[in-house]
Amino acid sequence: MYAISLGDDGAELRPLETWQADEFLAHMDRGRDFIGARNGLPDVVTDLESSRAFLRLYAEKAAADTGRIHGIWLHDTLVGAVILRTLDTRNGTAEAGCWLEPAATGRGLVTRAAHVLIDWAIRMRGIHRVEWIVNSDNAPSIAVARRLGMTLDGTLRQSAPYRGTRHDQQIWSILAPDWPKP
């Protein structure tokens, strides 16, 4: 397995695989309330079998070249992840996403990790448009989109049902010609 350094603070980006289901569940348990405030993943990953199933889904997406998941490790502890929820090389589109447990926030980890994943999608897989879809009240994720150089395309009013209410979602994107050159 490989690890990509995210800087001098001991943070690394690594593939997150099915055999790491125990570690993924422990991470989700540490951040369950925090992550669940803006993301439905804690409702999906509730025990070891559902943790395996979620990671298996992304293993299947990786095998089919339709998505990816990479964990963010800080000092050898899994603290978050970045994903390509969708990856469509034929049409040149992808949707990126992320989450972190609370102890890892405020360090720029998601911005650095998402930059690596989006750079790979654009440069290596030929993706033309990467989207970042976020609840409009998720200021930290919107800040990441801005730091990545994304543009707000629009707001889908009350488009996301979550825990009994509907939320507005913003769609941010970056196009390959606007992505920074190395």
N, C-alpha and C positions, 0 to 999 in steps of 0.2 A: 504494500500500500504506500501511497505517497502522501506527503504533507507539504503544503505551501505556507511559508512564513508570511504572516500578516504584519510584521514589524518587529521592533526590538523588545516588545513587552511579553514575549512568550506565546503569543496567539498564533494559531495555525488553522488552516482550512484543510480538511481531509474528507474523502468520500465517507458517507455514512451508510453502512451496509447492514443487512439483516442480522448478521451475527452479533451486532452491537445493540440488539434490542433491549437487553438489561440496562445498559448505560443510557440509552435513549429514554427508557421509562423513568429512570432515576432523575435524569435531567428534567423531564416533563413534570415529575412530582415536585421537584424543587421550584419550578416556575409556574405551576398549574394556575394559580389565581391570577398572577401577573400576565401571563401569556393569554389566558382565557378572557381577559378583559377586552381583547380586541381580535381574538383569533379563535376559531372553533376547534383547533387541533386538540386541546386538552379534553374535549368531550369525545374525541375519537380514540385517543391513546389513553386508555384507562387501566390496562393491565398488560402483562407480558405478551399475551397472544395478540392483542390489538396493536401493541408496539411492533411486534414482528410483522403483522399484516401491513401496517403502514409502511415500514421499511421495505417489505417485499414489493409493494406497489411501485415504489421508486426504483427498486432493482429491475422490475419488469419494464418500467419506463426507460431506464438507462439502456436495457437490452434492445428495446424497440427504437431507441433514439428519439424519444418523445418527452423526456424530462430528466431532471437530475436533482439529487439532494447532497449537500455537503455540510458537514458539521463544523462548527466553530469551537475549537478547543482553546482554553486558556490555562496554561500550566497543567496540561494533560487532563483537564476536566472539560467535558462537553458542556458548553454554556449556551449554545444556540445553533441556528442553522440558516443557510440560504438555499433557496430552491429555484429551479426552473420548473414551475408547476406545469407549464406546457412548453413544448419545443417543437416547432413545425418547420423543418428545414426546407420543405417543398415550397411553402408560402413565405418563408423568411421571417416568421414571427415567434415570439416567446413571451411568457409571462413570468416575471421573477417575483420572489417573495422572501420573507424572513421572519425570524422571531429570536428573542433572547430571554434568558431568565434574568431576574432583577439584579443579581450581583454583578452582572457583566455589562450593564448599561452605562452610557456616558463615556465610553472609551473609543468610540469610532469603529468598533469591531464589525458591525453590520455594513457600514459604508465600505470598509476595506474588503470584506469578504464578497459583498455584492459586486464590487468593482472587478474582482478577479473572475467571478462567474460570468458576468455580463461581457467582459472583455473576451473570454473564451468563446462565448456564444457568437459574438460578432466576428471576431478574427478567425476562429477555427471552424465554426459551423456555418458561417455565411448568413447569420441572422441579420435582417435589415431593421426590424422594429422590435424593441423590448418594452413591454408594458409593466407597470408597477401599479397594482390596484389596491387601494387602501381606504379604510373607513375615513370619512372626512374629519372625524374628531381625533384621529391618531397622529398627533403632532410629531412625535419622534420619527415615525415612518415617512411622513411627508418631508421632514427635514432631510432624511436619507435620500429621497428622490431628488430633492433640490441639489444636494451635494454631489449626486451622480450626474448632474447636468440635465436632468429630465425636465420636460415641459408638461404643464397641466393641460390635458386635452379636454377635460370636462368633468362634470359631476353627474352621476346617475342618482337621481333623487329616490330615496327610500327603496333602493334596489336590493339591499342585503338583509334578509330576515336573519336575526340572530337573537337567541334567547328571548323570544316573545315580542321583540320590537323590530322595526325596520330602520336601517341606517342608510345614510347617503354614502355613496362610494365615489372616490375620485380616481380617475385614470390618468396616470402620468406615463410618459414614454420618452424614449430616446431613439433616434434613428442612427443607423451606422455612419452616415456622413458627418453626424454631429458628435460622434464618440471621439474622445481625445486620442490623438496619435501617440504611439509609444515614445 
